[in-house]
């Protein structure tokens, strides 16, 4: 095992959202949501720095006013991965760097989750990492909750909206269903390769971007965690998240 490579987090924060326009600026307990995410991320000691990547002058200005490092990026990126790749390029990150993609709608982010994403990169063979936790069969039925199955070495075999694995014999012990948590860390060359690839067939079928990696033969190492993500998807989620955050 070698030492950890230099690691950076980038938080994509676009203004337009079909379900919640202006979401990064929503006030939660006296701060815009992007500031909560930044402060939670920067407390992870495994990171050298954390940056916001936005496409909107309102978010850019608000970040500068609050001392949050921010990069302006294009408005037409098809995904957050493309946005963080542009930001990493503008920041001139080292070629050996690890880039963590932190969702901008996770104001209650646990810094330990970020540290656990980065730790496997001591192994030079690790290309990409993500997180998962155990859920029950009823939760696994929900197609909005993405499931993953792993090989014995921890690498992802497949991600799906379906409940996987399928237990054909009802007499068998129920499987451990693994909920995929959408945080990722990439070696910079792998992130660049990923964003240069066209959408893959399975990706387009399941509407899951991470399947592009598997179809291209990129290994995705899945780290198990007990932490839960609490994302803000709709305006109705704000009060619930604020109540949860009062105890942090």
TIMARLO-452199 format. One record per residue: residue in one letter; x, y, z of N, C-alpha, C in turn. Coordinates in steps of 0.02 Angstrom, whole numbers, plus 50000, padded with zeros to 5 digits. Example, Ala and Ser with C-alpha at 12.3 -4.5 7.8 and 13.67 -1.06 7.14 Angstrom:
# residues 2
REC rest   npx   npy   npz  capx  capy  capz   cpx   cpy   cpz
REC    a 50660 49716 50390 50615 49775 50390 50660 49835 50390
REC    s 50642 49888 50354 50684 49947 50357 50645 50002 50394
//
This chain:
# residues 248
REC rest   npx   npy   npz  capx  capy  capz   cpx   cpy   cpz
REC    x 50042 49940 50000 50000 50000 50000 50044 50063 50000
REC    x 50025 50110 49959 50063 50172 49954 50026 50228 49992
REC    x 50055 50288 49991 50022 50344 50023 49963 50367 49980
REC    x 49920 50407 50010 49863 50433 49973 49885 50484 49921
REC    x 49856 50483 49862 49870 50535 49813 49836 50600 49834
REC    x 49856 50658 49806 49822 50720 49822 49749 50715 49802
REC    x 49705 50734 49849 49633 50724 49838 49596 50790 49846
REC    x 49549 50801 49800 49510 50863 49799 49436 50845 49790
REC    x 49393 50886 49819 49321 50878 49808 49295 50936 49767
REC    x 49251 50921 49720 49217 50971 49680 49142 50959 49687
REC    x 49106 51012 49702 49033 51008 49713 48998 51040 49654
REC    x 48967 51002 49609 48930 51032 49555 48866 51065 49581
REC    x 48854 51127 49562 48797 51165 49588 48766 51206 49532
REC    x 48723 51174 49493 48690 51211 49439 48625 51241 49464
REC    x 48604 51294 49431 48544 51330 49454 48480 51295 49432
REC    x 48477 51275 49368 48416 51246 49342 48407 51175 49367
REC    x 48347 51161 49390 48327 51094 49411 48253 51087 49398
REC    x 48234 51034 49365 48163 51026 49347 48119 51022 49408
REC    x 48144 50993 49462 48104 50985 49522 48113 51041 49572
REC    x 48171 51078 49567 48186 51127 49619 48235 51179 49592
REC    x 48212 51225 49550 48257 51277 49524 48289 51318 49580
REC    x 48353 51334 49573 48388 51374 49623 48404 51336 49687
REC    x 48402 51270 49684 48411 51230 49744 48475 51245 49783
REC    x 48533 51256 49752 48593 51269 49792 48588 51330 49837
REC    x 48543 51377 49821 48537 51439 49859 48485 51435 49914
REC    x 48448 51381 49919 48394 51377 49969 48423 51385 50039
REC    x 48388 51422 50080 48410 51436 50149 48393 51377 50194
REC    x 48445 51351 50227 48436 51298 50277 48471 51320 50341
REC    x 48431 51333 50392 48458 51354 50457 48505 51413 50450
REC    x 48487 51461 50407 48524 51523 50403 48581 51524 50353
REC    x 48592 51469 50316 48645 51467 50266 48618 51438 50201
REC    x 48645 51461 50144 48626 51427 50081 48651 51355 50082
REC    x 48614 51312 50048 48631 51241 50051 48702 51226 50028
REC    x 48726 51262 49976 48793 51247 49952 48846 51259 50006
REC    x 48833 51307 50050 48882 51321 50103 48886 51264 50154
REC    x 48828 51236 50170 48827 51177 50215 48868 51120 50185
REC    x 48856 51107 50120 48892 51051 50088 48967 51065 50089
REC    x 48987 51126 50072 49058 51145 50072 49088 51136 50142
REC    x 49055 51161 50193 49083 51158 50260 49089 51086 50285
REC    x 49040 51045 50268 49044 50975 50288 49101 50940 50251
REC    x 49109 50955 50187 49162 50923 50148 49231 50944 50170
REC    x 49241 51009 50182 49308 51034 50198 49332 51010 50265
REC    x 49287 50985 50307 49308 50957 50371 49337 50887 50365
REC    x 49335 50859 50304 49368 50794 50292 49443 50805 50282
REC    x 49483 50778 50327 49555 50791 50326 49591 50758 50268
REC    x 49558 50713 50233 49590 50680 50176 49592 50725 50114
REC    x 49556 50780 50116 49551 50825 50059 49600 50883 50065
REC    x 49633 50900 50009 49676 50958 50007 49635 51022 50001
REC    x 49582 51020 49961 49538 51078 49954 49471 51056 49925
REC    x 49423 51101 49930 49355 51088 49905 49333 51149 49865
REC    x 49302 51137 49807 49280 51190 49763 49207 51179 49743
REC    x 49172 51234 49733 49105 51233 49704 49113 51244 49629
REC    x 49075 51208 49588 49075 51217 49516 49004 51234 49494
REC    x 48993 51295 49471 48925 51316 49454 48922 51342 49383
REC    x 48860 51353 49360 48848 51381 49293 48809 51446 49298
REC    x 48802 51474 49359 48756 51529 49370 48789 51585 49409
REC    x 48780 51647 49386 48811 51705 49418 48784 51715 49489
REC    x 48721 51698 49501 48693 51707 49568 48728 51662 49619
REC    x 48739 51599 49599 48773 51552 49643 48846 51573 49650
REC    x 48878 51592 49594 48948 51613 49595 48958 51672 49643
REC    x 48915 51722 49638 48921 51781 49681 48910 51764 49754
REC    x 48859 51723 49768 48844 51704 49837 48902 51664 49867
REC    x 48934 51622 49828 48991 51584 49852 49049 51630 49869
REC    x 49065 51676 49823 49119 51723 49836 49106 51764 49899
REC    x 49045 51786 49909 49028 51826 49968 49038 51788 50033
REC    x 49033 51722 50029 49039 51680 50089 49107 51646 50094
REC    x 49153 51664 50051 49220 51636 50054 49225 51564 50032
REC    x 49178 51541 49992 49179 51473 49966 49214 51473 49898
REC    x 49270 51437 49890 49303 51436 49824 49256 51411 49770
REC    x 49254 51446 49714 49205 51430 49662 49235 51438 49593
REC    x 49213 51395 49547 49235 51396 49477 49172 51402 49434
REC    x 49174 51448 49385 49118 51454 49338 49128 51403 49282
REC    x 49076 51366 49266 49079 51315 49214 49022 51325 49164
REC    x 49024 51289 49110 48975 51296 49056 48905 51277 49079
REC    x 48855 51304 49044 48785 51290 49062 48758 51226 49031
REC    x 48794 51200 48981 48765 51145 48941 48794 51077 48957
REC    x 48823 51068 49016 48849 51002 49032 48793 50952 49042
REC    x 48799 50891 49013 48746 50842 49021 48744 50810 49090
REC    x 48798 50816 49129 48799 50783 49195 48846 50820 49242
REC    x 48840 50804 49306 48886 50832 49356 48957 50810 49345
REC    x 48967 50750 49317 49034 50726 49304 49070 50769 49253
REC    x 49033 50790 49201 49062 50835 49151 49079 50903 49182
REC    x 49038 50926 49227 49050 50990 49260 49113 50987 49302
REC    x 49122 50933 49341 49181 50930 49383 49244 50919 49341
REC    x 49238 50888 49283 49296 50880 49239 49318 50948 49213
REC    x 49271 50990 49193 49289 51058 49172 49322 51096 49228
REC    x 49294 51091 49289 49323 51126 49346 49393 51101 49361
REC    x 49403 51035 49359 49470 51007 49372 49520 51032 49321
REC    x 49499 51039 49259 49543 51064 49207 49561 51137 49220
REC    x 49511 51177 49237 49524 51248 49251 49569 51257 49312
REC    x 49562 51213 49361 49603 51217 49421 49673 51188 49412
REC    x 49685 51157 49354 49751 51128 49338 49773 51078 49393
REC    x 49727 51033 49411 49743 50982 49461 49796 50935 49434
REC    x 49836 50908 49480 49889 50862 49461 49860 50801 49425
REC    x 49897 50774 49378 49873 50716 49340 49862 50656 49385
REC    x 49899 50652 49440 49891 50595 49486 49837 50608 49539
REC    x 49801 50663 49533 49751 50681 49584 49691 50634 49583
REC    x 49660 50630 49642 49595 50598 49649 49543 50654 49656
REC    x 49489 50649 49616 49436 50700 49616 49373 50668 49644
REC    x 49346 50698 49697 49285 50674 49728 49227 50717 49704
REC    x 49175 50684 49678 49114 50718 49656 49064 50715 49713
REC    x 49053 50772 49745 49007 50776 49802 48942 50810 49779
REC    x 48887 50776 49789 48823 50804 49767 48808 50868 49805
REC    x 48785 50919 49769 48772 50984 49799 48708 50988 49839
REC    x 48670 50933 49843 48607 50933 49880 48610 50889 49942
REC    x 48671 50881 49970 48681 50839 50029 48707 50883 50087
REC    x 48666 50927 50115 48691 50973 50167 48710 50938 50232
REC    x 48687 50877 50243 48704 50840 50303 48759 50788 50290
REC    x 48798 50799 50237 48851 50753 50219 48896 50736 50278
REC    x 48910 50672 50287 48957 50651 50339 49027 50651 50311
REC    x 49074 50691 50339 49142 50692 50313 49176 50624 50311
REC    x 49154 50579 50356 49182 50512 50357 49167 50473 50293
REC    x 49111 50490 50261 49094 50457 50198 49146 50475 50145
REC    x 49167 50538 50144 49216 50560 50095 49283 50527 50109
REC    x 49302 50523 50172 49366 50491 50190 49367 50418 50169
REC    x 49310 50384 50177 49308 50313 50158 49311 50303 50083
REC    x 49288 50353 50045 49294 50351 49972 49366 50355 49950
REC    x 49405 50396 49985 49474 50411 49965 49523 50357 49986
REC    x 49511 50325 50043 49559 50278 50072 49580 50222 50024
REC    x 49535 50193 49984 49556 50138 49940 49608 50158 49887
REC    x 49617 50223 49875 49665 50244 49824 49738 50236 49846
REC    x 49749 50211 49906 49816 50190 49924 49839 50132 49879
REC    x 49791 50095 49854 49804 50041 49806 49805 50071 49736
REC    x 49860 50065 49702 49868 50096 49637 49822 50066 49584
REC    x 49792 50008 49597 49747 49976 49550 49677 50004 49553
REC    x 49660 50041 49605 49593 50068 49613 49584 50127 49566
REC    x 49530 50126 49527 49517 50178 49477 49461 50226 49497
REC    x 49407 50197 49524 49348 50235 49544 49321 50204 49607
REC    x 49295 50246 49653 49261 50219 49712 49192 50250 49719
REC    x 49148 50214 49753 49082 50239 49770 49061 50204 49834
REC    x 49000 50218 49858 48978 50193 49923 48913 50153 49916
REC    x 48901 50110 49964 48838 50073 49968 48824 50055 50041
REC    x 48761 50043 50056 48742 50018 50122 48686 49968 50114
REC    x 48677 49926 50165 48626 49873 50163 48557 49903 50174
REC    x 48509 49880 50133 48438 49898 50142 48397 49834 50140
REC    x 48333 49839 50160 48291 49779 50161 48257 49770 50093
REC    x 48223 49712 50086 48193 49694 50022 48139 49743 50001
REC    x 48101 49770 50049 48048 49817 50032 48077 49881 50003
REC    x 48130 49907 50035 48163 49967 50008 48193 49954 49939
REC    x 48218 49893 49929 48250 49876 49866 48201 49874 49808
REC    x 48136 49870 49821 48086 49869 49768 48079 49936 49734
REC    x 48098 49990 49767 48089 50057 49740 48139 50071 49684
REC    x 48116 50084 49622 48162 50096 49567 48201 50161 49573
REC    x 48180 50206 49616 48218 50267 49627 48278 50255 49673
REC    x 48281 50198 49704 48337 50180 49748 48380 50130 49709
REC    x 48437 50153 49688 48480 50113 49644 48517 50061 49685
REC    x 48517 49999 49660 48550 49944 49694 48615 49925 49658
REC    x 48660 49895 49696 48723 49872 49667 48738 49802 49695
REC    x 48770 49761 49654 48797 49697 49678 48873 49699 49668
REC    x 48909 49668 49715 48982 49672 49715 49013 49603 49707
REC    x 49073 49603 49679 49115 49543 49678 49148 49536 49747
REC    x 49181 49479 49758 49212 49467 49823 49268 49517 49837
REC    x 49296 49547 49786 49349 49596 49797 49321 49667 49807
REC    x 49255 49673 49808 49224 49738 49821 49208 49777 49759
REC    x 49228 49753 49700 49212 49790 49639 49140 49778 49617
REC    x 49111 49830 49588 49041 49825 49566 49034 49776 49508
REC    x 48984 49733 49512 48966 49690 49456 48912 49722 49413
REC    x 48864 49756 49446 48810 49789 49409 48773 49836 49455
REC    x 48747 49890 49426 48701 49936 49459 48633 49931 49424
REC    x 48580 49935 49462 48514 49929 49431 48461 49963 49473
REC    x 48408 49985 49438 48348 50008 49472 48305 49949 49495
REC    x 48317 49891 49465 48281 49831 49485 48309 49805 49551
REC    x 48271 49761 49584 48294 49730 49646 48342 49674 49628
REC    x 48406 49686 49639 48457 49636 49625 48497 49622 49688
REC    x 48519 49559 49698 48506 49501 49655 48435 49474 49664
REC    x 48411 49439 49612 48346 49407 49616 48352 49340 49653
REC    x 48311 49329 49704 48312 49267 49742 48259 49221 49712
REC    x 48281 49173 49673 48234 49129 49637 48203 49078 49684
REC    x 48242 49051 49729 48217 48999 49775 48195 49031 49840
REC    x 48130 49033 49854 48105 49066 49915 48130 49034 49980
REC    x 48157 48972 49975 48183 48939 50034 48253 48965 50053
REC    x 48284 48999 50005 48351 49025 50018 48347 49086 50065
REC    x 48401 49096 50102 48405 49156 50144 48401 49218 50100
REC    x 48363 49267 50122 48357 49329 50084 48425 49362 50076
REC    x 48435 49391 50017 48499 49423 50002 48507 49488 50040
REC    x 48570 49510 50047 48583 49578 50070 48578 49624 50010
REC    x 48529 49667 50009 48521 49714 49955 48562 49776 49971
REC    x 48600 49799 49923 48646 49855 49934 48621 49917 49897
REC    x 48607 49969 49935 48586 50033 49906 48648 50071 49885
REC    x 48649 50092 49822 48705 50133 49799 48696 50205 49823
REC    x 48748 50233 49852 48749 50303 49874 48791 50342 49824
REC    x 48761 50392 49794 48791 50424 49735 48847 50474 49748
REC    x 48897 50453 49786 48959 50490 49792 49012 50451 49755
REC    x 49056 50486 49719 49108 50453 49680 49175 50487 49690
REC    x 49228 50448 49684 49296 50475 49680 49330 50442 49621
REC    x 49367 50481 49582 49399 50457 49521 49472 50478 49520
REC    x 49515 50435 49493 49580 50460 49472 49567 50506 49412
REC    x 49603 50561 49409 49589 50612 49358 49590 50584 49287
REC    x 49639 50542 49268 49637 50516 49199 49575 50473 49185
REC    x 49550 50438 49237 49490 50397 49227 49428 50442 49220
REC    x 49425 50496 49260 49370 50544 49252 49370 50574 49183
REC    x 49429 50591 49157 49434 50620 49090 49409 50569 49038
REC    x 49431 50507 49045 49409 50455 48998 49333 50446 49002
REC    x 49307 50445 49062 49235 50435 49072 49195 50489 49037
REC    x 49214 50552 49046 49175 50607 49017 49185 50612 48941
REC    x 49235 50579 48914 49245 50578 48842 49208 50521 48807
REC    x 49182 50474 48847 49146 50417 48818 49074 50438 48803
REC    x 49045 50411 48750 48973 50424 48737 48931 50383 48786
REC    x 48868 50403 48797 48823 50362 48838 48821 50291 48812
REC    x 48820 50243 48858 48822 50172 48838 48751 50144 48835
REC    x 48743 50086 48802 48676 50057 48795 48641 50043 48862
REC    x 48677 50013 48909 48645 49998 48973 48630 50062 49012
REC    x 48675 50110 49007 48663 50175 49039 48598 50206 49014
REC    x 48587 50202 48949 48527 50233 48921 48464 50194 48939
REC    x 48471 50128 48947 48413 50088 48967 48392 50102 49039
REC    x 48442 50103 49085 48427 50110 49156 48428 50183 49180
REC    x 48454 50227 49136 48465 50297 49155 48510 50301 49217
REC    x 48566 50265 49212 48616 50264 49265 48685 50276 49234
REC    x 48713 50334 49248 48776 50354 49217 48834 50307 49233
REC    x 48833 50278 49294 48889 50236 49316 48896 50172 49274
REC    x 48842 50152 49239 48847 50093 49197 48894 50105 49137
REC    x 48904 50167 49118 48951 50183 49065 49022 50160 49084
REC    x 49038 50168 49148 49104 50146 49171 49111 50070 49165
REC    x 49061 50034 49189 49065 49960 49188 49067 49935 49116
REC    x 49028 49964 49072 49028 49941 49002 49094 49956 48968
REC    x 49130 50007 48992 49195 50023 48964 49252 49984 48996
REC    x 49234 49940 49044 49285 49899 49076 49321 49933 49133
REC    x 49294 49989 49158 49324 50024 49215 49300 49992 49280
REC    x 49346 49977 49325 49329 49946 49388 49303 50000 49436
REC    x 49246 49987 49467 49217 50032 49516 49216 49996 49584
REC    x 49257 50020 49630 49263 49988 49695 49209 50016 49741
REC    x 49169 49971 49770 49112 49991 49812 49130 49984 49885
REC    x 49131 50039 49921 49148 50040 49992 49083 50038 50032
REC    x 49080 49992 50080 49021 49987 50122 49022 50040 50177
REC    x 48963 50066 50192 48957 50118 50244 48893 50107 50283
REC    x 48891 50133 50344 48829 50134 50383 48795 50202 50379
REC    x 48830 50250 50350 48801 50318 50346 48747 50320 50293
REC    x 48698 50365 50306 48644 50374 50258 48650 50444 50228
REC    x 48636 50449 50164 48633 50514 50133 48564 50544 50141
REC    x 48560 50609 50151 48496 50643 50156 48495 50699 50104
REC    x 48472 50683 50044 48473 50731 49990 48410 50774 49988
REC    x 48417 50834 49961 48360 50879 49950 48341 50874 49877
REC    x 48286 50842 49862 48263 50834 49793 48209 50884 49775
REC    x 48166 50900 49824 48108 50943 49811 48103 50994 49868
REC    x 48066 51049 49857 48057 51098 49911 48030 51068 49975
REC    x 47988 51017 49969 47959 50986 50029 48012 50952 50073
REC    x 48071 50938 50045 48124 50903 50084 48161 50950 50131
REC    x 48156 51016 50120 48198 51063 50157 48184 51060 50232
REC    x 48121 51061 50252 48104 51061 50323 48128 50997 50357
REC    x 48120 50941 50323 48143 50877 50351 48218 50877 50361
REC    x 48255 50900 50311 48328 50902 50316 48350 50950 50371
REC    x 48318 51007 50375 48335 51055 50428 48326 51026 50497
REC    x 48272 50989 50507 48260 50957 50571 48313 50906 50588
REC    x 48333 50867 50538 48387 50818 50549 48453 50851 50564
REC    x 48467 50907 50532 48531 50940 50540 48539 50974 50607
REC    x 48485 50989 50641 48489 51021 50707 48526 50976 50757
REC    x 48525 50912 50744 48558 50865 50789 48630 50850 50772
REC    x 48656 50879 50718 48725 50865 50696 48775 50909 50734
//
